Amino acid sequence: MPDSITTRIEGLDRLGLALDRIPSVFATRILRGGLHAAGDVMGEAIHATEPYRTGALRDDAMVVKVYVPGDLRAPATMRVGPGYDRGKLTVQGVRRNKRGGIEAVVDTTESPGVYDKFVELGHRNGRRAQKNEKRESPREIEFGGGSTPPHPFMRPAYESSREGALAAFVAFARAGLDGVIAAAKELS
């Protein structure tokens, strides 16, 4: 997965004015929910375009992470991509963490959530096999002996779902603002 794709949405000045007029708790909820709705649309598009060979990519979960700062004038961020399906991870044991507490040790080899990046960007073995060398290292067994070209599917999915994601964001924001307005009228 590319490190980041940045999109700047222009022309939402009226939404900004409306969010400034309502309490920040409601504005934050509307913004966070709208970004989650847009991220879900993008996640579905990425999941639909994943190449299928062994099924490892299809088993990875699409994760939407949203950060909305307390000051709504600062930019909010959304990340969409593969991640661990925490419900499928098996606990191997417990250990003490740096703060002295106890944390679970989970097995992330079954649902790594990282294969998408190798397919998207391609990968190359760190060490080439020498002539007449017959023994394969674990790295060569896992990643192959040569170079694997990139097969981009996340960026095209992002490009194809951008308008739908924006529509989902606007629909959620509009519904949230209408709900706030209706609640304000009931209190009056």
N, C-alpha and C positions, 0 to 999 in steps of 0.2 A: 504494500500500500504506500503510495507517495506519502512523504512526511506530512504534508498538509496541502489542502486545496482551499484557497480563500476566495470567497465571493462577497462582494459588497453590494447590498441591495439599496438602490437609490429610489427616491420618490415615495418613501414611507413617512414623510413629514407629518401628515395628518395623524398617523398612528402614534408618532412620538408626542404630539401635542395632547392627544387623548390620554396617553399613558401618564403624562405629566400632571394631568388634572385629577387623577384618581390616586388613592393611597398607594404607596410603594409596594405593599404586600400583594394587592390585587394585580398591580402592573407586573411584578416579578412572576406571579403565578401564570399570568397570561403569556408573558414572553417565554417562560420555561416550557409551558405546555405547547405553544406554537412551534418552538424549536424541536421538541420531541416529535410532534406530528410531522414536521418536515423531514426529520431524521428517519422516521419510520418509512416514509415514502422512498427515500434514498436507499435505505437498507434493503427493502423489498426488491428494488431494481438491481442492486448489486447481487443479491442472493439469486435472482432469476437469471442473471447472465454469467454466473460462475461456471467455468468449464467442469465437466464431469468425467473423471477417469476412474478413480478408486472410491469416490464418495467422501474422502477426507474433508474436502472443502464444504460440501453440503452439510456435513455434521457440525461445522463450526457455527457458533452463534453470531449474529450480527448485533453489535452493541452500539447503542446511541448514548453518548455522554454529553451532557449539557452543563455549561457553567454560566450562571447569570450573576454578575457582581451586585453588591448591595447598592452601589451608585449606578443608576440606570443610564447615566451618560457614558459610562465605560462600555467597551464592546463586550457583547455576550459571545460565547463560542459553543460550537457543536462539533463533535467528532463522531463519525460513523465508520464502522469497520469491523473486522473479525475480532472475536474475543473469546474468552473462556465461557462455557456454559457451566456456571458454578454449581448448578443442580446435578450435573453428571460427574463431577470430580469425586474421586474416592479419597478418603482420609487415611493416610498411612500411619499416623501417630501424632504426637504432640511434642513441642519443644518450647524452651524459654526464649522469649524475644529480648531485645536490647534493653527494654524498659523494665524487665523483670517479670513480665506477665507471661501467660501461656498462650501459644497459638497453634493452630492445626497445621500439620505438614500434609499437603495434598499432592496427589499424583497428577501432574499436568501433561503427561505424555500421551494420554488417551484423547484429550481434547485440547490440543495446543493452541488453536486460534492464531497460528502464525503462518500456516502454509499459504494463505492467500497472498501474503507479501512476496514469498518466493515465486509464485506463479506470476503475479503482476509485474514484478521488476526483473525476473530472471535471477539466476544464481550461477555461481562458478565455484568449482572445487578450489579450496585454498592451496592445494598441493597437487601438482601434476604427477602422474605415475612415471617413473623412470623407465627407460628401455630395459627390457628383460626382467622387470620387477613383476612378479606374479601375485604377490600378496596384496590384498586390498585392505585399506584401513576402514574403520567404522565410518569415517566421514565420506569416503568414496562409495561405500555401500549405501549410505543414506542419501547423498546428494548426487551421485553419479560421478563418472570419471572425468567428464569434460565440462563443457559449458552448456547451460540450458538457457535458451533465449527467452526474453520476456513475452508473456501472453497477456497484455493488458485487458482487463475486463471491468475494473472498478472505475477508472476514469471515464470510459464510454458510458457506463451506467449512470455515473454522476451527471454527465452532459445530457443524457436522455431524460433523466428524472428531475432536472433542475426546475422546470416550469411547474411540474406537478407538486414538487416540494414547496415552492413558493405559494401555490394555490392552497395547499393544506395549511401552511402557516397563516395566510390571510384569513382563511375560513375559521380557524381556531381563534385568532385574535378578534375577529368580528363577533363571533359567538360569545367570547369572554367579555368584550366591551358591552354587548347588548345585555348580558346577564348583570353586569355591574350597574348599568343604567336602570334596568328594571328593579334591582334591589334598592337603588337610591330613591326611585319614585315611590316604592312601597313605604320607605321610611318617612317620606315627606308628608 
